[in-house]
């Protein structure tokens, strides 16, 4: 589809996006039994991934909440 003459096209930067605050807030309000089920589910799937993918995901979880990362890392061990 051709662009209109007045249209401009450029890359969209997501550098200023916050992908972790909401995930961390949700994790912190979960009761402990739900946290345990969530961690087990994530660790179960993540255990099938390559080590580099696991480490990347663990870093994302640490950005959301350090306890989140700690529990998933322990479940992977």
Buried (B, 14 or more C-beta within 10 A) or exposed (E): EEEEEEEEEEEEEEEEEEEBEEBBEEBEEEEEEEBEEBBEEBBEEBEEEEEEEBEEBBEBBBBBBEBBBBBBBEBBE
